[in-house]
Amino acid sequence: MIYFKQHRYIFISFLISLISVAVFNITKELTFKDLTMAWNATHYAINYMDFGFVKRGFIGSFYYFSNGSFTQGSLLLFQLSFIIFFIATTHYFFYKLGLNKSFIYILFILSPATFMQFGSDLGRFDPILVALFMLSIIYRKNPILFFTFSMIGILIHEIYVFALLPGAFLLYLSDRVKLGSLKEIFIESIKCKTLYFLILSILIVVLFGSYELGYEQILDSFSKSNLPISYIEYHTTNLTGEPLKVWTRSISDNLFFTSNKLTFNISTIYMVLVYLLLLIYLYLIGIEFKKPQYYLILISSFPMFLLGTDWGRWLAFIYISIFVIFITTERDKAAKIKNKHLLIFSLYGPLGVAGFLPPVLLIIYRVYQLM
């Protein structure tokens, strides 16, 4: 019992993750062995041994060496290890800040953007990206470690560049020089050598790293695994029946593809409202958006909404990035937060208002369809 009390936040994090996995995957007409879903599992087919230097090839390469099989069971265990790693990193992060027994920690755990989001959206690389983000902040005094964690994040998923790297770099920079204004951030960033190494890394991935495999290569890779081809085809097909070709799309193709889906409809309005709720919630926590580090994160994250339509994931990244910067730079202020009413303010994510349309909005949407 004493051990549980000392580590209760770790157990709570793990319990929330398991509940989210069960509620939002098993109930979607899936069995335990199908939790990762073929659409997400196809990331693991991409590695440096078979297909050369490709985007998102890092995790696939590690999986290739550690297991080599693409069975759903092994993928599930592999993906759960990411969540466990994220739980351990989160606890270590709050411990290093001296906030591991504070109310702000439980607020982070119960947010729909963290363990609920990663448990429900199983098969993504998001939990390990956030773990790397936290590690780069913990060890930001060491330029080599900071760059290493950042580089791994970029190689795992290019969304790291927009979602988490800006926040991590701002903390890295503020640890060395005073950043009181946007002008100071701009000047000191130009002087920082690490920035140019990061830019070079991004350019290498974008310019020299080939895009992911073509649709036929994906099917060929999984024909050697225990995953049914029909299952993969079902999850990699759009409404017209043609493959989405997500593995070979360039950035310009992504922009065109996403812009076609950004139509003014009830879903767009709904996500805008959720985004506003997110900002209100962060403001209630005590975040002052007039500070440059916060609105710079909002600006740098905007391209995510053009490169993909996984808006729930993008909102989760924005929340985590701003939240982590807040508790790192304003630790004393964060430690004094004890407003338990904030726990009721569930914003977005699978267990929040963005995971499913509330009954009223659902009725409005049905009426809109009939008009």
N, C-alpha and C positions, 0 to 999 in steps of 0.2 A: 504494500500500500504506500509506503514511504517512497519507494522507487517510482511508483506511478505519479505521485504528487510532484516529485522533482522533475519529471519529464512529461507532464501531462499535455503540454502543447504539442509535443512530438506525436503522442498517441492520438490527439484530437486531429492533427493534420492527416495522419494516416487513415483514420476512421472516415473523415470527410472524403478523402480520395476514393476509398473503397465504395462508399455509398454512391458517389457520383458515377463511378464505373458501372455499378450495378443498375442504378436507376436509369441512366441515360444511354446505356449500351445494351444491356440484356433485354430491356423492355422494347427495344427497337427490332423485335423479331430476330434477335441474334442469339447464338449460343456462346458459351465461354470461349470456345476455340475460334470464334469469328469476331472477337471484340475489336481487333485492330482495323478491320475493314480494308478491302483491297485498295481503295483509293489512297489511303494513307500508307499502307504497307509497301506500295510500289517505290517509296523513297529508298527502301533498303536494297533494291536491286541495283542502285547506282553506286559504283565504287571505282576506285582508281586502278585496280588490277585488271578488270575486264574491259573497262571503257575509257581509260585514259583520264586526263585532267578535266573533270566535269564539275559543274555547280552541285552543291549538296552531296558531294561524294565522300565526305569525311566519315559520317556515321555508317554509311553503307560499307566502307572499307573496314571499319572496326568490326562490324557485324560479320563480314566475310571471313575475317581471321578467327573470330571467336566462335562462330557457329557454322556458317556457310549454308545453312538450310533456311528456306523461307516459309516454313510451316507456321500456321497461325499460333500454335501453342508456344513455340519458341519466340515468335515476335511479341506475343503478349508478355512473356516473362522479361524480354529485353526492354519493352516499353515501360513496364512497371518498375524496372530498375532505374529508369530516368526519373520517375516520380519520387522514388525513395531517395535518390541522390538529391533531388530538389528539396525534399523535406529536411534532409540532413544539412544541406547548405543553408537553408533558411534559418534553421535553429542556430547554426554556427554564426551566421550573419548578425542575428539579433543578440547573440551572446557576446560577440566582439564589440557591439555597440552598448552593451550593458542594459539592453531592453528585453532580455529573454523572460523576465517576469512581469513585464508591464502590460497594461491594457491595450496599448497600440499593437502589441504582438498578436493578441487574440483577434483584434480588429482586422489585421492582415490575413490571418488564417481563415476567418469566416467570410472574407470577401468573396463574392461569386467570381472574381477575376483570377483567383489563385488556384487553390486545390480543387475547388468545384469545377473550374474551367478545364484544368488539365486532366482531371479524372474523367470528365465526360467526353472531351475531345481526344480520346485515346488514339494513339498512332501518330500524333504530331511530334515535332521536335521542340515544341515550345517550352516544356519544363526544363530541359537541359540548356536552352538558350538563356532563360532567366537565371538558372544556377550559375552559368558562366558570367553573366552580368553582375551578379552579387560577388562572385569571387574576384572579378576584376576590380571591384570597388574595395573589397577587403584588403587586397594587396596592391592598391593603386600607388603606394609609396615606392614600389619597385617597378620601374619602367619596363623591365624585361617580362615580368609576370603579367603586368597589365596588358602589354602588347600581345603576349602569348594567348591569354584568355580571349582577347578581342579577336585575334586572328582565327582561332578555332570557331568562335561564334559566326564569323563571316563565312567560313568554309562549310559550316553545317547548314546555314540557311541565309540567303542574302537579305532577308527581312530584318536581320539583326542590325544592319547598317542604319535603317530608318527607325527601328523600334527601340533599341536599347543602347547602341553605341554612342549617340549624342549625349545622353544623360551620364553615361560612364565617363566619357571624355571631359565633360564639364566638371565632374567631381575630381578627376585626375588633375585638371588644370587648376582648380580652386585650391587644391592642397599645396600648390607651389607659389601662386601669386594671388593677390587680392582681385576679386572680380565683382565690382560694384555696379557696373553698367554694361550695356551692350557694346559700347566702344572699347572698354577694357577687355572684354571677352574676345572681340575681333582682333585687337592688337596682340594680345598675349597668345592667341591661337596661332597667329602667323609666326611668332617667335618659337613656338614649341616644335621641336624636331619630331616628337612622337606622332604628331598630326600627319606629317608627310609620309611616315612609315605606314600609317593606317590608310591614307589615301592611295599609296602605292599598292598595298595589299588588295584594296577594293578594285583597283584598276586591273590588277593581274587576274582576279577572279572573273571580272566582267569581260575583259578584252581577250585574255588567253584561255580562260576556262570555257570549254565548249558547253553548249546547253545540254539539258538532260536527254536521255535516250528517246528515240522515236517510238511511236506506238507499237510498231512491229517488234522492235527490240525488247520492249517491256514484256510483250506476250512470249517472246522466245525465252527470256530470262526465267519467267515463271512457269514455263512449260517443263522446266527441269526441277521444279519444286512441287510440294504437295498441295498448292493452292489451285482450286479449279479455275480454268481459263474463263469459263462462262461467268464466274463471279467477278473476275477482274474486268471483263468486257462490260458488265452491267454498270460498274462504278466508274468507268472511264468513258462514258458516252453521254452526249448532250441530248437535248429534247428532240433533235432531228434525227438522231440515230448515228451521227458521224462522230468519230473520236474528237475529243476536245484539243488534242495535240499540245497539251500543257507542257510536255517534256521538251518540245522543240521551239516553243514560242520565245521570241526575243522580247526585250523590254518594250519596244514600240508596239509589238503585237499584243502584249499584255495591256498596254494603255488603250488600244483600240478595242480589245475584247471587253475590258471593264467598262469603258465609256458607253458601250452599247447596252450594258446592264444597269447603268446609273440613270434609269428613267425616273421621272417624278411620279412616284406612286405611294401607296400607303406604307410600304416597307421602308422606303427612303425617309419619309416623314417620321416614322417610328424610330429609326436608328438615330436621327437627328435629335429627337427628344431624349433618347437614352444618353446620347453624348452630352447634352445639356445637364441631365441629371448627374452624370459623372462629375462634371465641373462643379456643380452645386455641392455634391458630397465632399469633394476634396476641399472646397472652400470651408465647409462646416468643420472639417478636421483641423483647419487652421492654416491652410496653404494660401499664401499671398501671390496671386498670379501676376502682379505687377513686377515681381522679381524676374530678371531676364532668363534665369535658368529654366523657369517653368514655361514661359511662353515660347522659348526656343525649342523645347521638347514638343510642344503642340505643333509648331511650324514644321519641324523636321519629320514628324510622324505623318504629316498630311499625304505624302506620296504613297503611303501604304494603301490608302483608300482608292488610289488610281490603279495600283498594280494588282489588286485583288479585291474580291468582294467578301472576304471573311471578316466582316466588320466587327463581329463579337470578339474575335481574337485580337484585332487591332486595338479595340477599346481596353482589353485586358492588359496589353503591353503598355499602353499609355498610362493606365492607372498604376501599374507596378513601377514604371520608370519614375513618375512624379512622386509616388509614395516613398520609394527608396531614397530619392534625393532629399525629400523632406526630413525623414528620420535621421539621415546621415548628417545633414548640415544644420538641422535644428533639433538636435537630440534632446536637449533639456525641455524644450517646448513639447515635443512628442511624448516625453515621459510623463508629463502632467495631464495628458488627456485621459479623462475618466468618464466621459459622457456615454453611458450605456445605451442611450437612445440611438446612437449611430449604428448599433448592431442591427436595428430594425430596418435601416435604410439600405435594403438590397437593391442594387442598381441594375446590374447587367450580368451576363454570363448564364450558364445553364439553369441555375437556381434563382436567377434574378428576373427582372422584367423583360430582358432581351432574349431569354431562352425560349420563350413561347409567348404567343399573343394572348393577353388577358381576354376574358370573355367579351367585354365590351368592344375592344378593338377587333376581335375576331368577327363579331356580328357586323360591324361597320365594313370590314373587308369583304364579307360575303355579299352584302348589299351592293358594294362598289363593283363586284364582279358581275352582278346581275344587271347593272345599269348599261 
